[in-house]
Amino acid sequence: MEREHTFTDRRLGFGGCGLALSGAALLLAASTALADGVPVTITNDGTDDIVVTVYDTTVSPKDAILSQRINGFSTVPLSMSPDSTGRANLSWTAVTVDPRDRRCGHADQQGIADSSQINVHADSACAST
């Protein structure tokens, strides 16, 4: 026996489609918001595992946007805040994970273009505290 469709059945079917479309629109808006940043890749250019902290210096006060261990020759993608010219500004610090061979590194970089690779390393003596 064939079932008769009512207005409610059709409305729920359309509502499901509308929900899917609104979800797709939300995903598109989120990806557009992420695209407004300056994409950069942080690369540990050495063999030692290091703990890296990256600060976004475009914003005031500067904001730590990454603080994590990065294995040797590994990369971490980031999205940075653009300055008035559309470029990113950052500073980073790094320290080796091995406490028996403690080494440090740091740098400030301005005017970073889209899709730039930022090499980080810890190959200098650490300042005594």
C-alpha positions in Angstrom: 0.0 0.0 0.0 1.4 3.4 -1.0 1.8 6.0 1.7 0.3 9.4 1.1 2.8 12.2 1.7 1.7 15.1 3.8 2.9 18.7 4.0 4.8 17.9 7.2 6.7 15.1 5.5 7.8 17.4 2.7 8.7 20.2 5.0 10.9 17.8 7.1 12.6 16.6 3.9 13.3 20.2 2.9 14.5 21.0 6.4 17.1 18.3 6.3 18.4 19.7 3.0 18.4 23.2 4.4 20.4 22.0 7.4 22.9 20.4 5.1 23.2 23.6 3.1 23.6 25.8 6.2 26.3 23.5 7.5 28.2 23.8 4.2 27.9 27.6 4.4 29.3 27.5 7.9 32.3 25.5 6.8 32.9 27.8 3.9 32.8 30.8 6.2 35.2 29.2 8.7 37.7 28.4 5.9 37.4 31.9 4.6 38.2 33.3 8.1 41.3 31.1 8.3 42.4 32.2 4.8 42.5 35.8 6.1 45.7 34.9 8.0 49.2 34.6 6.6 50.1 30.9 6.3 53.6 30.1 7.4 55.5 26.8 8.1 57.7 26.5 11.1 60.5 24.0 10.4 63.0 22.5 12.8 66.1 22.5 10.5 68.2 20.4 12.8 68.4 16.8 14.0 67.6 17.5 17.7 64.1 17.6 19.1 63.4 21.1 20.4 60.6 23.0 22.2 59.6 26.0 20.2 57.5 29.0 21.2 56.4 31.3 18.4 55.0 34.8 19.2 52.8 36.8 16.8 54.3 40.2 17.1 51.8 41.9 14.7 49.3 42.0 17.6 49.8 44.0 20.7 50.6 42.6 23.2 52.4 39.8 21.4 50.6 36.6 21.4 52.1 33.1 21.9 50.5 31.1 19.0 52.7 28.0 19.3 54.5 26.3 22.1 55.3 22.7 21.4 58.0 20.1 20.8 59.1 19.7 17.2 61.1 16.7 16.2 64.2 17.0 14.0 63.4 18.1 10.4 59.7 18.3 11.1 57.3 21.1 10.3 54.2 22.8 11.8 51.8 24.9 9.8 50.5 28.1 11.3 48.3 31.0 10.4 49.6 34.4 11.5 47.9 37.8 11.8 48.7 40.1 8.8 50.0 43.6 9.4 48.8 46.6 7.4 50.8 45.4 4.4 49.4 41.9 4.6 52.6 40.3 5.9 53.3 38.6 9.2 55.7 39.4 12.0 57.0 36.9 14.6 59.6 36.1 17.1 60.6 32.6 18.2 62.6 30.9 20.9 63.8 27.3 21.0 65.5 25.0 23.4 66.7 21.4 23.0 64.8 18.7 24.8 67.9 16.8 26.0 68.8 18.3 29.4 72.4 16.9 29.1 73.0 19.0 25.9 71.0 22.2 26.5 71.2 24.6 23.6 69.0 27.6 22.7 68.0 29.7 19.8 65.8 32.8 19.0 65.1 35.3 16.3 62.7 38.1 15.3 61.4 38.2 11.7 59.3 40.9 10.1 57.6 41.2 6.7 56.9 37.4 6.3 55.1 36.7 3.0 52.4 34.1 2.4 53.5 30.4 2.5 57.0 31.3 3.9 59.1 28.7 5.7 60.6 29.8 9.0 63.6 27.7 10.0 64.0 27.4 13.8 66.9 25.8 15.6 68.7 25.6 19.0 72.4 25.6 18.2 73.8 28.3 20.6 74.7 28.3 24.2 71.8 29.2 26.5 72.1 32.4 28.6 72.8 31.6 32.3 70.1 32.5 34.7 
